[in-house]
Amino acid sequence: GLEGAAQRRARFLSAGMRKRLALARAHLLARPVTLVDEPFANLDDAGRALVQELLLELRGQGCSLLIAAHEPALAQAVAPRTLRLAGGLLHEEARA
C-alpha cells in the first residue's frame, strides 16, 4: 500500500498513506506495546480493511495494541479485549 510514496515527504501524503506508513514503521520497530490513535478515521473501506490487516499482523507478532477508536466494531475485529471509556470510567465490553 505504500508503492510510489518513497520519494515523497510524509507531510504530502494522504491521511490513509500516513497511517500505512506509521503502521509499517511500527512493524519495523517491533515494540512490545504500540499505541494506535484513531487508525480507521478518514479511510475508505479498502483503507480500513488494510489497517485491520496490518494491526492483526502486529498482534500476530506478539505486539500488544492499545487502540483508541470511535469505531468500536472495527477495533473489536482486531482486539481480543475491548474497554470503553464512559463518564471517566473504563468498562469492559462483553464479547458476542
HELIX and SHEET records of a PDB file:
HELIX    1   1 ALA A   10  PHE A   12  5                                   3    
HELIX    2   2 ALA A   15  LEU A   29  1                                  15    
HELIX    3   3 ASP A   45  GLY A   60  1                                  16    
HELIX    4   4 PRO A   72  GLN A   76  1                                   5    
SHEET    1   A 2 VAL A  33  ASP A  37  0                                        
SHEET    2   A 2 SER A  64  ALA A  68  1                                        
SHEET    1   B 2 LEU A  83  ALA A  86  0                                        
SHEET    2   B 2 LEU A  89  GLU A  92 -1                                        
END                                                                             
